[in-house]
Amino acid sequence: MTTLYQPASPDAIDKCIARLAVAFQRQIDAATVKVYRDTMSDLPLWAIEAGELQLRRKGGTFFPSAPEWHAAAQQAITGREHEVMTTKPSAPDVYECQECRDTGWGEVDRDGKTVCLPCTCRQWNTTYRRNTISSRKFQERA
């Protein structure tokens, strides 16, 4: 799984919940934190944080429900996928990352053997992200 879609850690989710509670001036008990954490556990941290920011900016009288927050985070994912899919591809033989040639995999020599490891460009390389999302959407249709 790419870092772009790697689920957030429970501690990171707890920090987001705490920030949102402060923004809405609410006290959140442990049982409520667990429900929110469980609801958000399938999402990457960047999407949870984007949903949190959207909800803080929207404001309101009531603390957002877990499904509302999850939906806001899903909107962030959809927006990022749209951005990646509509970004103009680079010309052939012109790579954003020379190390992996936009494949997301770099070759490393270990004890005389060449092994492939995930490239560090995966988080910022738009060509890699576009290809990964296209592949994932194709697999979902199959």
Sine and cosine of phi, psi and omega as CSV:
sin_phi,cos_phi,sin_psi,cos_psi,sin_omega,cos_omega
0.00,0.00,0.70,-0.71,-0.01,-1.00
-0.96,0.27,0.36,-0.93,0.01,-1.00
-0.90,0.44,-0.45,0.89,0.00,-1.00
-0.86,0.51,-0.54,0.84,-0.04,-1.00
-0.89,-0.46,0.17,0.98,0.01,-1.00
-0.92,0.39,0.81,-0.59,-0.01,-1.00
-0.86,0.51,0.54,-0.84,-0.01,-1.00
-0.94,0.33,0.44,-0.90,0.06,-1.00
-0.97,0.24,0.44,-0.90,0.03,-1.00
-0.83,0.55,-0.64,0.77,0.01,-1.00
-0.89,0.45,-0.66,0.75,0.01,-1.00
-0.91,0.42,-0.64,0.77,0.04,-1.00
-0.90,0.43,-0.67,0.74,0.02,-1.00
-0.85,0.52,-0.63,0.78,0.02,-1.00
-0.91,0.42,-0.62,0.78,0.04,-1.00
-0.91,0.42,-0.67,0.74,0.03,-1.00
-0.88,0.48,-0.70,0.72,0.00,-1.00
-0.88,0.47,-0.68,0.74,0.02,-1.00
-0.89,0.45,-0.68,0.74,0.00,-1.00
-0.92,0.40,-0.61,0.79,0.04,-1.00
-0.89,0.46,-0.66,0.75,0.04,-1.00
-0.90,0.43,-0.70,0.72,-0.02,-1.00
-0.87,0.48,-0.58,0.81,0.00,-1.00
-1.00,-0.10,0.08,1.00,0.01,-1.00
0.79,0.61,0.81,0.59,-0.01,-1.00
-0.82,-0.57,0.53,-0.85,0.16,-0.99
-1.00,-0.09,0.76,-0.66,-0.03,-1.00
-0.89,-0.45,0.82,-0.58,0.01,-1.00
-0.99,0.12,0.21,-0.98,-0.10,-1.00
-0.87,0.49,-0.61,0.79,-0.01,-1.00
-0.91,0.41,-0.64,0.77,0.02,-1.00
-0.92,0.39,-0.66,0.75,0.05,-1.00
-0.85,0.52,-0.68,0.73,0.00,-1.00
-0.89,0.46,-0.67,0.74,0.01,-1.00
-0.89,0.46,-0.72,0.69,0.02,-1.00
-0.89,0.45,-0.70,0.72,0.00,-1.00
-0.87,0.50,-0.72,0.69,0.00,-1.00
-0.89,0.45,-0.62,0.78,-0.01,-1.00
-0.92,0.39,-0.60,0.80,-0.08,-1.00
-1.00,-0.04,-0.07,1.00,-0.17,-0.98
-0.90,0.44,-0.30,0.95,-0.01,-1.00
-1.00,-0.01,0.00,1.00,-0.10,-0.99
-0.97,-0.26,0.49,-0.87,0.09,-1.00
-0.96,0.29,0.45,-0.89,-0.06,-1.00
-0.85,0.53,-0.67,0.74,-0.04,-1.00
-0.87,0.49,-0.57,0.82,0.01,-1.00
-0.96,0.27,-0.63,0.77,0.05,-1.00
-0.88,0.48,-0.70,0.72,0.01,-1.00
-0.92,0.40,-0.62,0.79,0.04,-1.00
-0.91,0.42,-0.65,0.76,0.06,-1.00
-0.91,0.42,-0.64,0.77,0.04,-1.00
-0.87,0.49,-0.72,0.70,0.00,-1.00
-0.89,0.46,-0.69,0.73,0.02,-1.00
-0.87,0.49,-0.70,0.72,-0.01,-1.00
-0.93,0.37,-0.61,0.79,0.04,-1.00
-0.91,0.42,-0.66,0.75,0.00,-1.00
-0.93,0.37,-0.58,0.82,0.02,-1.00
-0.93,0.38,-0.62,0.79,0.01,-1.00
0.93,0.37,-0.34,-0.94,-0.01,-1.00
0.73,-0.69,0.11,-0.99,-0.03,-1.00
-0.99,0.12,-0.55,0.84,-0.10,-1.00
-0.96,-0.29,0.52,-0.85,0.08,-1.00
-0.92,0.40,0.73,-0.68,-0.04,-1.00
-0.88,0.48,0.58,-0.81,0.04,-1.00
-0.96,0.27,0.29,-0.96,0.03,-1.00
-0.86,0.50,-0.69,0.72,0.04,-1.00
-0.90,0.44,-0.57,0.82,0.05,-1.00
-0.90,0.44,-0.69,0.72,0.00,-1.00
-0.91,0.41,-0.68,0.74,0.03,-1.00
-0.86,0.50,-0.68,0.73,0.01,-1.00
-0.90,0.44,-0.64,0.77,0.03,-1.00
-0.90,0.43,-0.63,0.78,0.03,-1.00
-0.93,0.37,-0.63,0.77,0.05,-1.00
-0.89,0.46,-0.60,0.80,0.06,-1.00
-0.87,0.49,-0.64,0.77,0.03,-1.00
-0.89,0.46,-0.66,0.75,0.02,-1.00
-0.90,0.43,-0.71,0.70,0.02,-1.00
-0.87,0.49,-0.67,0.74,0.03,-1.00
-0.89,0.46,-0.68,0.74,0.01,-1.00
-0.91,0.41,-0.67,0.74,0.02,-1.00
-0.89,0.45,-0.64,0.77,0.04,-1.00
-0.89,0.45,-0.69,0.72,0.02,-1.00
-0.86,0.51,-0.71,0.70,-0.02,-1.00
-0.92,0.39,-0.67,0.75,-0.06,-1.00
-0.94,0.34,-0.46,0.89,-0.04,-1.00
-0.99,-0.13,-0.05,1.00,0.06,-1.00
-0.94,0.33,0.74,-0.67,-0.03,-1.00
-0.90,0.44,0.78,-0.62,0.02,-1.00
-0.90,0.44,0.48,-0.88,0.07,-1.00
-0.96,0.27,0.34,-0.94,0.01,-1.00
-0.91,0.41,0.44,-0.90,0.05,-1.00
-0.84,0.55,0.59,-0.81,-0.01,-1.00
0.92,0.40,0.14,0.99,0.12,-0.99
-0.91,-0.42,0.91,-0.42,-0.13,-0.99
-0.93,-0.38,0.59,-0.81,0.12,-0.99
-0.94,0.33,-0.56,0.83,0.02,-1.00
-0.82,-0.57,0.91,-0.42,0.00,-1.00
-0.95,0.30,-0.42,0.91,-0.03,-1.00
-0.91,0.42,-0.71,0.71,-0.08,-1.00
-0.92,-0.40,-0.03,1.00,-0.06,-1.00
0.80,0.60,0.68,0.74,0.09,-1.00
0.91,0.42,0.33,0.94,0.04,-1.00
-1.00,0.01,-0.34,0.94,-0.06,-1.00
1.00,0.03,0.01,1.00,-0.02,-1.00
-0.79,-0.61,0.79,-0.61,0.04,-1.00
-0.95,-0.32,0.53,-0.85,0.02,-1.00
-1.00,-0.06,0.72,-0.70,-0.01,-1.00
-0.76,-0.66,0.65,-0.76,0.03,-1.00
-1.00,0.00,0.86,-0.51,0.03,-1.00
-0.80,-0.61,0.91,-0.41,0.04,-1.00
0.81,0.59,0.65,0.76,0.03,-1.00
0.99,0.16,0.02,1.00,0.02,-1.00
-0.90,-0.43,0.59,-0.80,0.05,-1.00
-1.00,-0.02,0.83,-0.56,0.04,-1.00
-0.85,-0.53,0.44,-0.90,0.03,-1.00
-0.97,-0.24,0.73,-0.68,0.03,-1.00
-0.77,-0.63,0.45,-0.89,0.05,-1.00
-0.85,0.53,0.71,-0.71,-0.02,-1.00
-0.99,0.17,0.51,-0.86,0.00,-1.00
-0.95,0.32,-0.18,0.98,-0.03,-1.00
-0.98,0.20,-0.15,0.99,-0.13,-0.99
-0.81,0.59,-0.53,0.85,-0.06,-1.00
-0.97,0.25,-0.49,0.87,-0.08,-1.00
-0.91,-0.41,-0.19,0.98,-0.09,-1.00
-0.98,0.18,0.96,-0.29,-0.08,-1.00
-0.92,0.38,-0.55,0.83,0.03,-1.00
-0.91,0.41,-0.72,0.69,0.04,-1.00
-0.86,0.50,-0.73,0.69,-0.03,-1.00
-0.89,0.45,-0.67,0.74,0.00,-1.00
-0.88,0.47,-0.71,0.70,-0.01,-1.00
-0.91,0.42,-0.61,0.79,0.01,-1.00
-0.91,0.41,-0.70,0.71,-0.01,-1.00
-0.92,0.39,-0.68,0.74,0.03,-1.00
-0.86,0.51,-0.69,0.72,0.00,-1.00
-0.90,0.44,-0.67,0.74,-0.01,-1.00
-0.91,0.42,-0.67,0.74,0.00,-1.00
-0.92,0.40,-0.60,0.80,0.05,-1.00
-0.90,0.44,-0.68,0.73,0.00,-1.00
-0.91,0.42,-0.57,0.82,0.01,-1.00
-0.92,0.38,-0.53,0.85,0.00,-1.00
-0.97,0.25,-0.47,0.89,-0.08,-1.00
-0.95,0.30,0.00,0.00,0.00,0.00
